[in-house]
Amino acid sequence: MKHLLLLLSLLCLPCLAAPKADSNLASAQNTVKTYQQLRDSCAKAQGQARQDCLSRLASSSDDYRAATALLASTASLNRTRRR
């Protein structure tokens, strides 16, 4: 009986993790979109406004890299599961 309960609880873990994973993916997608919009804005800016924009862009690059890595690993995992 203990083994059956353990097995059932392990099978339900992905069900519990799915909403958080979806939330993480949505957050990563939003981070990438925001970064890309900021990058486009910086390309159009001039003078001090451009320097300020590039500074904000640089400060958000770590979040952007983490978000793209998460999205890439998720895409890779999804491709592996389809095979």
For each residue, the residues with C-beta under 8 A, 3 or more apart:
1: 4 5
2: 5 6
3: 6 7
4: 1 7 8
5: 1 2 8 9
6: 2 3 9 10
7: 3 4 10 11
8: 4 5 11 12
9: 5 6 12 13
10: 6 7 13
11: 7 8 14
12: 8 9 15 16
13: 9 10 16 17
14: 11 17 18
15: 12 18
16: 12 13 19
17: 13 14 20 21
18: 14 15 21 22
19: 16 22 23
20: 17 23 24
21: 17 18 24 25
22: 18 19 25 26
23: 19 20 26 27
24: 20 21 27 28 70
25: 21 22 28 29 70 71 74
26: 22 23 29 30
27: 23 24 30 31 67
28: 24 25 31 32 66 67 68 70 71
29: 25 26 32 33 67 71
30: 26 27 33 34
31: 27 28 34 35 60 63 64 66 67
32: 28 29 35 36 64 67 68 71
33: 29 30 36 37
34: 30 31 37 38 60
35: 31 32 38 39 57 60 61 63 64 67
36: 32 33 39 40
37: 33 34 40 41
38: 34 35 41 42 53 56 57 60
39: 35 36 42 43 57
40: 36 37 43 44
41: 37 38 44 45 53
42: 38 39 45 50 53 54 57
43: 39 40
44: 40 41
45: 41 42 49 50 53
46: 49 50
47: 50 51
48: 51 52
49: 45 46 52 53
50: 42 45 46 47 53 54
51: 47 48 54 55
52: 48 49 55 56
53: 38 41 42 45 49 50 56 57
54: 42 50 51 57 58
55: 51 52 58 59
56: 38 52 53 59 60
57: 35 38 39 42 53 54 60 61
58: 54 55 61
59: 55 56
60: 31 34 35 38 56 57 63 64
61: 35 57 58 64 65
62: 65 66
63: 31 35 60 66 67
64: 31 32 35 60 61 67 68
65: 61 62 68 69
66: 28 31 62 63 69 70
67: 27 28 29 31 32 35 63 64 70 71
68: 28 32 64 65 71 72
69: 65 66 72 73
70: 24 25 28 66 67 73 74
71: 25 28 29 32 67 68 74 75
72: 68 69 75 76
73: 69 70 76 77
74: 25 70 71 77 78
75: 71 72 78 79
76: 72 73 79 80
77: 73 74 80 81
78: 74 75 81 82
79: 75 76 82 83
80: 76 77 83
81: 77 78
82: 78 79
83: 79 80
